[in-house]
Amino acid sequence: MSVLKVVELLSSSTESWEDATRKAVAKASETLKGIRSVYIKEQSATVRDGKVEEFRVNVKLTFEVLD
């Protein structure tokens, strides 16, 4: 039987929401093993001078709790 845990993270990128998501997973992978999925809960962006300046995501990562 597997036991899974979910953590919520915030991440940002000047490139895209996809890049912000990749950054969140990559950073979490440094300390969490067995990441199974990522769920994008919210997306937002900051705007400056009429242009998107930063893409932001609020993600939930699911990983297996290891023995």
mmCIF file of the N, C-alpha and C atoms, coordinates in Angstrom:
data_MODEL
# 
_entry.id   MODEL 
# 
loop_
_atom_site.group_PDB 
_atom_site.id 
_atom_site.type_symbol 
_atom_site.label_atom_id 
_atom_site.label_alt_id 
_atom_site.label_comp_id 
_atom_site.label_asym_id 
_atom_site.label_entity_id 
_atom_site.label_seq_id 
_atom_site.pdbx_PDB_ins_code 
_atom_site.Cartn_x 
_atom_site.Cartn_y 
_atom_site.Cartn_z 
_atom_site.occupancy 
_atom_site.B_iso_or_equiv 
_atom_site.pdbx_formal_charge 
_atom_site.auth_seq_id 
_atom_site.auth_comp_id 
_atom_site.auth_asym_id 
_atom_site.auth_atom_id 
_atom_site.pdbx_PDB_model_num 
ATOM 1   N N  . MET A 1 1  ? 0.832  -1.181 0.000   1.00 0.00 ? 1  MET A N  1 
ATOM 2   C CA . MET A 1 1  ? 0.000  0.000  0.000   1.00 0.00 ? 1  MET A CA 1 
ATOM 3   C C  . MET A 1 1  ? 0.878  1.247  0.000   1.00 0.00 ? 1  MET A C  1 
ATOM 4   N N  . SER A 1 2  ? 0.568  2.189  -0.845  1.00 0.00 ? 2  SER A N  1 
ATOM 5   C CA . SER A 1 2  ? 1.311  3.446  -0.909  1.00 0.00 ? 2  SER A CA 1 
ATOM 6   C C  . SER A 1 2  ? 0.629  4.520  -0.084  1.00 0.00 ? 2  SER A C  1 
ATOM 7   N N  . VAL A 1 3  ? 1.453  5.357  0.517   1.00 0.00 ? 3  VAL A N  1 
ATOM 8   C CA . VAL A 1 3  ? 0.958  6.543  1.212   1.00 0.00 ? 3  VAL A CA 1 
ATOM 9   C C  . VAL A 1 3  ? 1.496  7.739  0.449   1.00 0.00 ? 3  VAL A C  1 
ATOM 10  N N  . LEU A 1 4  ? 0.606  8.639  0.084   1.00 0.00 ? 4  LEU A N  1 
ATOM 11  C CA . LEU A 1 4  ? 0.987  9.821  -0.686  1.00 0.00 ? 4  LEU A CA 1 
ATOM 12  C C  . LEU A 1 4  ? 0.772  11.076 0.140   1.00 0.00 ? 4  LEU A C  1 
ATOM 13  N N  . LYS A 1 5  ? 1.578  12.074 -0.155  1.00 0.00 ? 5  LYS A N  1 
ATOM 14  C CA . LYS A 1 5  ? 1.462  13.362 0.519   1.00 0.00 ? 5  LYS A CA 1 
ATOM 15  C C  . LYS A 1 5  ? 1.399  14.451 -0.536  1.00 0.00 ? 5  LYS A C  1 
ATOM 16  N N  . VAL A 1 6  ? 0.721  15.549 -0.208  1.00 0.00 ? 6  VAL A N  1 
ATOM 17  C CA . VAL A 1 6  ? 0.596  16.682 -1.130  1.00 0.00 ? 6  VAL A CA 1 
ATOM 18  C C  . VAL A 1 6  ? 1.175  17.922 -0.451  1.00 0.00 ? 6  VAL A C  1 
ATOM 19  N N  . VAL A 1 7  ? 2.012  18.648 -1.182  1.00 0.00 ? 7  VAL A N  1 
ATOM 20  C CA . VAL A 1 7  ? 2.538  19.930 -0.713  1.00 0.00 ? 7  VAL A CA 1 
ATOM 21  C C  . VAL A 1 7  ? 2.175  20.994 -1.734  1.00 0.00 ? 7  VAL A C  1 
ATOM 22  N N  . GLU A 1 8  ? 1.985  22.201 -1.253  1.00 0.00 ? 8  GLU A N  1 
ATOM 23  C CA . GLU A 1 8  ? 1.623  23.313 -2.124  1.00 0.00 ? 8  GLU A CA 1 
ATOM 24  C C  . GLU A 1 8  ? 2.817  24.257 -2.235  1.00 0.00 ? 8  GLU A C  1 
ATOM 25  N N  . LEU A 1 9  ? 3.129  24.661 -3.464  1.00 0.00 ? 9  LEU A N  1 
ATOM 26  C CA . LEU A 1 9  ? 4.277  25.532 -3.723  1.00 0.00 ? 9  LEU A CA 1 
ATOM 27  C C  . LEU A 1 9  ? 3.868  26.698 -4.612  1.00 0.00 ? 9  LEU A C  1 
ATOM 28  N N  . LEU A 1 10 ? 4.578  27.793 -4.485  1.00 0.00 ? 10 LEU A N  1 
ATOM 29  C CA . LEU A 1 10 ? 4.425  28.939 -5.370  1.00 0.00 ? 10 LEU A CA 1 
ATOM 30  C C  . LEU A 1 10 ? 5.716  29.086 -6.155  1.00 0.00 ? 10 LEU A C  1 
ATOM 31  N N  . SER A 1 11 ? 5.589  29.400 -7.439  1.00 0.00 ? 11 SER A N  1 
ATOM 32  C CA . SER A 1 11 ? 6.764  29.553 -8.281  1.00 0.00 ? 11 SER A CA 1 
ATOM 33  C C  . SER A 1 11 ? 6.489  30.631 -9.314  1.00 0.00 ? 11 SER A C  1 
ATOM 34  N N  . SER A 1 12 ? 7.565  31.210 -9.858  1.00 0.00 ? 12 SER A N  1 
ATOM 35  C CA . SER A 1 12 ? 7.395  32.252 -10.868 1.00 0.00 ? 12 SER A CA 1 
ATOM 36  C C  . SER A 1 12 ? 8.460  32.135 -11.952 1.00 0.00 ? 12 SER A C  1 
ATOM 37  N N  . SER A 1 13 ? 8.177  32.768 -13.088 1.00 0.00 ? 13 SER A N  1 
ATOM 38  C CA . SER A 1 13 ? 9.088  32.762 -14.221 1.00 0.00 ? 13 SER A CA 1 
ATOM 39  C C  . SER A 1 13 ? 8.810  33.991 -15.080 1.00 0.00 ? 13 SER A C  1 
ATOM 40  N N  . THR A 1 14 ? 9.835  34.502 -15.707 1.00 0.00 ? 14 THR A N  1 
ATOM 41  C CA . THR A 1 14 ? 9.636  35.589 -16.659 1.00 0.00 ? 14 THR A CA 1 
ATOM 42  C C  . THR A 1 14 ? 9.310  35.051 -18.046 1.00 0.00 ? 14 THR A C  1 
ATOM 43  N N  . GLU A 1 15 ? 9.378  33.719 -18.214 1.00 0.00 ? 15 GLU A N  1 
ATOM 44  C CA . GLU A 1 15 ? 9.163  33.090 -19.521 1.00 0.00 ? 15 GLU A CA 1 
ATOM 45  C C  . GLU A 1 15 ? 7.720  32.641 -19.763 1.00 0.00 ? 15 GLU A C  1 
ATOM 46  N N  . SER A 1 16 ? 7.177  31.791 -18.840 1.00 0.00 ? 16 SER A N  1 
ATOM 47  C CA . SER A 1 16 ? 5.850  31.208 -19.055 1.00 0.00 ? 16 SER A CA 1 
ATOM 48  C C  . SER A 1 16 ? 5.366  30.512 -17.796 1.00 0.00 ? 16 SER A C  1 
ATOM 49  N N  . TRP A 1 17 ? 4.063  30.162 -17.797 1.00 0.00 ? 17 TRP A N  1 
ATOM 50  C CA . TRP A 1 17 ? 3.520  29.374 -16.688 1.00 0.00 ? 17 TRP A CA 1 
ATOM 51  C C  . TRP A 1 17 ? 4.140  27.979 -16.692 1.00 0.00 ? 17 TRP A C  1 
ATOM 52  N N  . GLU A 1 18 ? 4.389  27.443 -17.881 1.00 0.00 ? 18 GLU A N  1 
ATOM 53  C CA . GLU A 1 18 ? 5.008  26.117 -17.972 1.00 0.00 ? 18 GLU A CA 1 
ATOM 54  C C  . GLU A 1 18 ? 6.401  26.133 -17.351 1.00 0.00 ? 18 GLU A C  1 
ATOM 55  N N  . ASP A 1 19 ? 7.159  27.174 -17.621 1.00 0.00 ? 19 ASP A N  1 
ATOM 56  C CA . ASP A 1 19 ? 8.500  27.284 -17.053 1.00 0.00 ? 19 ASP A CA 1 
ATOM 57  C C  . ASP A 1 19 ? 8.434  27.432 -15.535 1.00 0.00 ? 19 ASP A C  1 
ATOM 58  N N  . ALA A 1 20 ? 7.472  28.187 -15.044 1.00 0.00 ? 20 ALA A N  1 
ATOM 59  C CA . ALA A 1 20 ? 7.301  28.328 -13.590 1.00 0.00 ? 20 ALA A CA 1 
ATOM 60  C C  . ALA A 1 20 ? 6.974  26.976 -12.959 1.00 0.00 ? 20 ALA A C  1 
ATOM 61  N N  . THR A 1 21 ? 6.146  26.177 -13.637 1.00 0.00 ? 21 THR A N  1 
ATOM 62  C CA . THR A 1 21 ? 5.804  24.845 -13.143 1.00 0.00 ? 21 THR A CA 1 
ATOM 63  C C  . THR A 1 21 ? 7.031  23.950 -13.134 1.00 0.00 ? 21 THR A C  1 
ATOM 64  N N  . ARG A 1 22 ? 7.801  23.972 -14.214 1.00 0.00 ? 22 ARG A N  1 
ATOM 65  C CA . ARG A 1 22 ? 9.032  23.168 -14.276 1.00 0.00 ? 22 ARG A CA 1 
ATOM 66  C C  . ARG A 1 22 ? 10.002 23.546 -13.157 1.00 0.00 ? 22 ARG A C  1 
ATOM 67  N N  . LYS A 1 23 ? 10.107 24.841 -12.884 1.00 0.00 ? 23 LYS A N  1 
ATOM 68  C CA . LYS A 1 23 ? 11.000 25.304 -11.818 1.00 0.00 ? 23 LYS A CA 1 
ATOM 69  C C  . LYS A 1 23 ? 10.545 24.790 -10.454 1.00 0.00 ? 23 LYS A C  1 
ATOM 70  N N  . ALA A 1 24 ? 9.247  24.792 -10.211 1.00 0.00 ? 24 ALA A N  1 
ATOM 71  C CA . ALA A 1 24 ? 8.724  24.293 -8.940  1.00 0.00 ? 24 ALA A CA 1 
ATOM 72  C C  . ALA A 1 24 ? 9.046  22.816 -8.771  1.00 0.00 ? 24 ALA A C  1 
ATOM 73  N N  . VAL A 1 25 ? 8.826  22.022 -9.825  1.00 0.00 ? 25 VAL A N  1 
ATOM 74  C CA . VAL A 1 25 ? 9.096  20.586 -9.760  1.00 0.00 ? 25 VAL A CA 1 
ATOM 75  C C  . VAL A 1 25 ? 10.593 20.333 -9.587  1.00 0.00 ? 25 VAL A C  1 
ATOM 76  N N  . ALA A 1 26 ? 11.419 21.045 -10.334 1.00 0.00 ? 26 ALA A N  1 
ATOM 77  C CA . ALA A 1 26 ? 12.872 20.855 -10.248 1.00 0.00 ? 26 ALA A CA 1 
ATOM 78  C C  . ALA A 1 26 ? 13.389 21.191 -8.850  1.00 0.00 ? 26 ALA A C  1 
ATOM 79  N N  . LYS A 1 27 ? 12.924 22.284 -8.290  1.00 0.00 ? 27 LYS A N  1 
ATOM 80  C CA . LYS A 1 27 ? 13.384 22.680 -6.958  1.00 0.00 ? 27 LYS A CA 1 
ATOM 81  C C  . LYS A 1 27 ? 12.912 21.690 -5.898  1.00 0.00 ? 27 LYS A C  1 
ATOM 82  N N  . ALA A 1 28 ? 11.657 21.266 -5.988  1.00 0.00 ? 28 ALA A N  1 
ATOM 83  C CA . ALA A 1 28 ? 11.123 20.304 -5.024  1.00 0.00 ? 28 ALA A CA 1 
ATOM 84  C C  . ALA A 1 28 ? 11.851 18.969 -5.134  1.00 0.00 ? 28 ALA A C  1 
ATOM 85  N N  . SER A 1 29 ? 12.262 18.597 -6.339  1.00 0.00 ? 29 SER A N  1 
ATOM 86  C CA . SER A 1 29 ? 12.959 17.327 -6.567  1.00 0.00 ? 29 SER A CA 1 
ATOM 87  C C  . SER A 1 29 ? 14.316 17.269 -5.872  1.00 0.00 ? 29 SER A C  1 
ATOM 88  N N  . GLU A 1 30 ? 14.844 18.415 -5.493  1.00 0.00 ? 30 GLU A N  1 
ATOM 89  C CA . GLU A 1 30 ? 16.121 18.443 -4.781  1.00 0.00 ? 30 GLU A CA 1 
ATOM 90  C C  . GLU A 1 30 ? 16.001 17.815 -3.393  1.00 0.00 ? 30 GLU A C  1 
ATOM 91  N N  . THR A 1 31 ? 14.812 17.890 -2.786  1.00 0.00 ? 31 THR A N  1 
ATOM 92  C CA . THR A 1 31 ? 14.645 17.360 -1.438  1.00 0.00 ? 31 THR A CA 1 
ATOM 93  C C  . THR A 1 31 ? 13.532 16.310 -1.325  1.00 0.00 ? 31 THR A C  1 
ATOM 94  N N  . LEU A 1 32 ? 12.628 16.256 -2.295  1.00 0.00 ? 32 LEU A N  1 
ATOM 95  C CA . LEU A 1 32 ? 11.537 15.281 -2.267  1.00 0.00 ? 32 LEU A CA 1 
ATOM 96  C C  . LEU A 1 32 ? 11.792 14.200 -3.303  1.00 0.00 ? 32 LEU A C  1 
ATOM 97  N N  . LYS A 1 33 ? 11.636 12.963 -2.899  1.00 0.00 ? 33 LYS A N  1 
ATOM 98  C CA . LYS A 1 33 ? 11.788 11.836 -3.831  1.00 0.00 ? 33 LYS A CA 1 
ATOM 99  C C  . LYS A 1 33 ? 10.416 11.248 -4.116  1.00 0.00 ? 33 LYS A C  1 
ATOM 100 N N  . GLY A 1 34 ? 10.272 10.632 -5.257  1.00 0.00 ? 34 GLY A N  1 
ATOM 101 C CA . GLY A 1 34 ? 9.028  9.948  -5.590  1.00 0.00 ? 34 GLY A CA 1 
ATOM 102 C C  . GLY A 1 34 ? 7.880  10.860 -5.973  1.00 0.00 ? 34 GLY A C  1 
ATOM 103 N N  . ILE A 1 35 ? 8.189  12.037 -6.563  1.00 0.00 ? 35 ILE A N  1 
ATOM 104 C CA . ILE A 1 35 ? 7.116  12.926 -7.010  1.00 0.00 ? 35 ILE A CA 1 
ATOM 105 C C  . ILE A 1 35 ? 6.340  12.229 -8.115  1.00 0.00 ? 35 ILE A C  1 
ATOM 106 N N  . ARG A 1 36 ? 5.028  12.176 -7.950  1.00 0.00 ? 36 ARG A N  1 
ATOM 107 C CA . ARG A 1 36 ? 4.167  11.458 -8.893  1.00 0.00 ? 36 ARG A CA 1 
ATOM 108 C C  . ARG A 1 36 ? 3.411  12.373 -9.842  1.00 0.00 ? 36 ARG A C  1 
ATOM 109 N N  . SER A 1 37 ? 3.015  13.559 -9.353  1.00 0.00 ? 37 SER A N  1 
ATOM 110 C CA . SER A 1 37 ? 2.221  14.437 -10.210 1.00 0.00 ? 37 SER A CA 1 
ATOM 111 C C  . SER A 1 37 ? 2.295  15.869 -9.712  1.00 0.00 ? 37 SER A C  1 
ATOM 112 N N  . VAL A 1 38 ? 1.911  16.771 -10.612 1.00 0.00 ? 38 VAL A N  1 
ATOM 113 C CA . VAL A 1 38 ? 1.806  18.184 -10.259 1.00 0.00 ? 38 VAL A CA 1 
ATOM 114 C C  . VAL A 1 38 ? 0.452  18.681 -10.764 1.00 0.00 ? 38 VAL A C  1 
ATOM 115 N N  . TYR A 1 39 ? -0.248 19.398 -9.916  1.00 0.00 ? 39 TYR A N  1 
ATOM 116 C CA . TYR A 1 39 ? -1.549 19.961 -10.240 1.00 0.00 ? 39 TYR A CA 1 
ATOM 117 C C  . TYR A 1 39 ? -1.428 21.473 -10.166 1.00 0.00 ? 39 TYR A C  1 
ATOM 118 N N  . ILE A 1 40 ? -1.776 22.152 -11.235 1.00 0.00 ? 40 ILE A N  1 
ATOM 119 C CA . ILE A 1 40 ? -1.706 23.613 -11.247 1.00 0.00 ? 40 ILE A CA 1 
ATOM 120 C C  . ILE A 1 40 ? -3.014 24.143 -10.674 1.00 0.00 ? 40 ILE A C  1 
ATOM 121 N N  . LYS A 1 41 ? -2.929 24.686 -9.486  1.00 0.00 ? 41 LYS A N  1 
ATOM 122 C CA . LYS A 1 41 ? -4.108 25.166 -8.773  1.00 0.00 ? 41 LYS A CA 1 
ATOM 123 C C  . LYS A 1 41 ? -4.521 26.552 -9.276  1.00 0.00 ? 41 LYS A C  1 
ATOM 124 N N  . GLU A 1 42 ? -3.559 27.448 -9.435  1.00 0.00 ? 42 GLU A N  1 
ATOM 125 C CA . GLU A 1 42 ? -3.842 28.811 -9.883  1.00 0.00 ? 42 GLU A CA 1 
ATOM 126 C C  . GLU A 1 42 ? -2.718 29.314 -10.767 1.00 0.00 ? 42 GLU A C  1 
ATOM 127 N N  . GLN A 1 43 ? -3.083 30.200 -11.678 1.00 0.00 ? 43 GLN A N  1 
ATOM 128 C CA . GLN A 1 43 ? -2.113 30.899 -12.509 1.00 0.00 ? 43 GLN A CA 1 
ATOM 129 C C  . GLN A 1 43 ? -2.408 32.390 -12.412 1.00 0.00 ? 43 GLN A C  1 
ATOM 130 N N  . SER A 1 44 ? -1.349 33.187 -12.393 1.00 0.00 ? 44 SER A N  1 
ATOM 131 C CA . SER A 1 44 ? -1.518 34.638 -12.408 1.00 0.00 ? 44 SER A CA 1 
ATOM 132 C C  . SER A 1 44 ? -0.279 35.242 -13.055 1.00 0.00 ? 44 SER A C  1 
ATOM 133 N N  . ALA A 1 45 ? -0.358 36.528 -13.301 1.00 0.00 ? 45 ALA A N  1 
ATOM 134 C CA . ALA A 1 45 ? 0.781  37.215 -13.906 1.00 0.00 ? 45 ALA A CA 1 
ATOM 135 C C  . ALA A 1 45 ? 0.817  38.650 -13.398 1.00 0.00 ? 45 ALA A C  1 
ATOM 136 N N  . THR A 1 46 ? 2.024  39.205 -13.356 1.00 0.00 ? 46 THR A N  1 
ATOM 137 C CA . THR A 1 46 ? 2.161  40.619 -13.032 1.00 0.00 ? 46 THR A CA 1 
ATOM 138 C C  . THR A 1 46 ? 2.378  41.376 -14.331 1.00 0.00 ? 46 THR A C  1 
ATOM 139 N N  . VAL A 1 47 ? 1.878  42.600 -14.379 1.00 0.00 ? 47 VAL A N  1 
ATOM 140 C CA . VAL A 1 47 ? 1.967  43.421 -15.584 1.00 0.00 ? 47 VAL A CA 1 
ATOM 141 C C  . VAL A 1 47 ? 2.655  44.734 -15.242 1.00 0.00 ? 47 VAL A C  1 
ATOM 142 N N  . ARG A 1 48 ? 3.551  45.143 -16.126 1.00 0.00 ? 48 ARG A N  1 
ATOM 143 C CA . ARG A 1 48 ? 4.242  46.425 -15.957 1.00 0.00 ? 48 ARG A CA 1 
ATOM 144 C C  . ARG A 1 48 ? 4.322  47.106 -17.311 1.00 0.00 ? 48 ARG A C  1 
ATOM 145 N N  . ASP A 1 49 ? 3.912  48.342 -17.366 1.00 0.00 ? 49 ASP A N  1 
ATOM 146 C CA . ASP A 1 49 ? 3.940  49.130 -18.604 1.00 0.00 ? 49 ASP A CA 1 
ATOM 147 C C  . ASP A 1 49 ? 3.224  48.425 -19.751 1.00 0.00 ? 49 ASP A C  1 
ATOM 148 N N  . GLY A 1 50 ? 2.101  47.783 -19.437 1.00 0.00 ? 50 GLY A N  1 
ATOM 149 C CA . GLY A 1 50 ? 1.297  47.128 -20.458 1.00 0.00 ? 50 GLY A CA 1 
ATOM 150 C C  . GLY A 1 50 ? 1.833  45.802 -20.963 1.00 0.00 ? 50 GLY A C  1 
ATOM 151 N N  . LYS A 1 51 ? 2.841  45.245 -20.300 1.00 0.00 ? 51 LYS A N  1 
ATOM 152 C CA . LYS A 1 51 ? 3.422  43.963 -20.709 1.00 0.00 ? 51 LYS A CA 1 
ATOM 153 C C  . LYS A 1 51 ? 3.491  43.013 -19.525 1.00 0.00 ? 51 LYS A C  1 
ATOM 154 N N  . VAL A 1 52 ? 3.315  41.721 -19.824 1.00 0.00 ? 52 VAL A N  1 
ATOM 155 C CA . VAL A 1 52 ? 3.441  40.714 -18.768 1.00 0.00 ? 52 VAL A CA 1 
ATOM 156 C C  . VAL A 1 52 ? 4.895  40.670 -18.328 1.00 0.00 ? 52 VAL A C  1 
ATOM 157 N N  . GLU A 1 53 ? 5.077  40.840 -17.028 1.00 0.00 ? 53 GLU A N  1 
ATOM 158 C CA . GLU A 1 53 ? 6.432  40.880 -16.470 1.00 0.00 ? 53 GLU A CA 1 
ATOM 159 C C  . GLU A 1 53 ? 6.831  39.532 -15.865 1.00 0.00 ? 53 GLU A C  1 
ATOM 160 N N  . GLU A 1 54 ? 5.865  38.876 -15.213 1.00 0.00 ? 54 GLU A N  1 
ATOM 161 C CA . GLU A 1 54 ? 6.190  37.634 -14.518 1.00 0.00 ? 54 GLU A CA 1 
ATOM 162 C C  . GLU A 1 54 ? 4.966  36.719 -14.494 1.00 0.00 ? 54 GLU A C  1 
ATOM 163 N N  . PHE A 1 55 ? 5.194  35.436 -14.768 1.00 0.00 ? 55 PHE A N  1 
ATOM 164 C CA . PHE A 1 55 ? 4.147  34.420 -14.705 1.00 0.00 ? 55 PHE A CA 1 
ATOM 165 C C  . PHE A 1 55 ? 4.275  33.707 -13.363 1.00 0.00 ? 55 PHE A C  1 
ATOM 166 N N  . ARG A 1 56 ? 3.136  33.505 -12.697 1.00 0.00 ? 56 ARG A N  1 
ATOM 167 C CA . ARG A 1 56 ? 3.154  32.866 -11.375 1.00 0.00 ? 56 ARG A CA 1 
ATOM 168 C C  . ARG A 1 56 ? 2.205  31.675 -11.363 1.00 0.00 ? 56 ARG A C  1 
ATOM 169 N N  . VAL A 1 57 ? 2.614  30.627 -10.659 1.00 0.00 ? 57 VAL A N  1 
ATOM 170 C CA . VAL A 1 57 ? 1.762  29.453 -10.493 1.00 0.00 ? 57 VAL A CA 1 
ATOM 171 C C  . VAL A 1 57 ? 1.736  29.049 -9.024  1.00 0.00 ? 57 VAL A C  1 
ATOM 172 N N  . ASN A 1 58 ? 0.599  28.526 -8.636  1.00 0.00 ? 58 ASN A N  1 
ATOM 173 C CA . ASN A 1 58 ? 0.424  27.896 -7.336  1.00 0.00 ? 58 ASN A CA 1 
ATOM 174 C C  . ASN A 1 58 ? 0.163  26.437 -7.676  1.00 0.00 ? 58 ASN A C  1 
ATOM 175 N N  . VAL A 1 59 ? 1.092  25.551 -7.301  1.00 0.00 ? 59 VAL A N  1 
ATOM 176 C CA . VAL A 1 59 ? 0.979  24.141 -7.684  1.00 0.00 ? 59 VAL A CA 1 
ATOM 177 C C  . VAL A 1 59 ? 0.884  23.244 -6.466  1.00 0.00 ? 59 VAL A C  1 
ATOM 178 N N  . LYS A 1 60 ? 0.290  22.074 -6.667  1.00 0.00 ? 60 LYS A N  1 
ATOM 179 C CA . LYS A 1 60 ? 0.255  21.035 -5.654  1.00 0.00 ? 60 LYS A CA 1 
ATOM 180 C C  . LYS A 1 60 ? 1.036  19.840 -6.207  1.00 0.00 ? 60 LYS A C  1 
ATOM 181 N N  . LEU A 1 61 ? 2.039  19.412 -5.460  1.00 0.00 ? 61 LEU A N  1 
ATOM 182 C CA . LEU A 1 61 ? 2.861  18.260 -5.840  1.00 0.00 ? 61 LEU A CA 1 
ATOM 183 C C  . LEU A 1 61 ? 2.451  17.064 -4.985  1.00 0.00 ? 61 LEU A C  1 
ATOM 184 N N  . THR A 1 62 ? 2.291  15.928 -5.639  1.00 0.00 ? 62 THR A N  1 
ATOM 185 C CA . THR A 1 62 ? 1.976  14.684 -4.935  1.00 0.00 ? 62 THR A CA 1 
ATOM 186 C C  . THR A 1 62 ? 3.198  13.787 -4.990  1.00 0.00 ? 62 THR A C  1 
ATOM 187 N N  . PHE A 1 63 ? 3.604  13.269 -3.834  1.00 0.00 ? 63 PHE A N  1 
ATOM 188 C CA . PHE A 1 63 ? 4.758  12.375 -3.794  1.00 0.00 ? 63 PHE A CA 1 
ATOM 189 C C  . PHE A 1 63 ? 4.493  11.237 -2.817  1.00 0.00 ? 63 PHE A C  1 
ATOM 190 N N  . GLU A 1 64 ? 5.221  10.161 -3.029  1.00 0.00 ? 64 GLU A N  1 
ATOM 191 C CA . GLU A 1 64 ? 5.062  8.978  -2.188  1.00 0.00 ? 64 GLU A CA 1 
ATOM 192 C C  . GLU A 1 64 ? 5.891  9.115  -0.913  1.00 0.00 ? 64 GLU A C  1 
ATOM 193 N N  . VAL A 1 65 ? 5.291  8.787  0.207   1.00 0.00 ? 65 VAL A N  1 
ATOM 194 C CA . VAL A 1 65 ? 6.001  8.752  1.477   1.00 0.00 ? 65 VAL A CA 1 
ATOM 195 C C  . VAL A 1 65 ? 6.745  7.415  1.533   1.00 0.00 ? 65 VAL A C  1 
ATOM 196 N N  . LEU A 1 66 ? 8.067  7.495  1.622   1.00 0.00 ? 66 LEU A N  1 
ATOM 197 C CA . LEU A 1 66 ? 8.901  6.295  1.601   1.00 0.00 ? 66 LEU A CA 1 
ATOM 198 C C  . LEU A 1 66 ? 9.147  5.769  3.010   1.00 0.00 ? 66 LEU A C  1 
ATOM 199 N N  . ASP A 1 67 ? 9.392  4.474  3.100   1.00 0.00 ? 67 ASP A N  1 
ATOM 200 C CA . ASP A 1 67 ? 9.703  3.856  4.391   1.00 0.00 ? 67 ASP A CA 1 
ATOM 201 C C  . ASP A 1 67 ? 11.088 4.241  4.843   1.00 0.00 ? 67 ASP A C  1 
# 
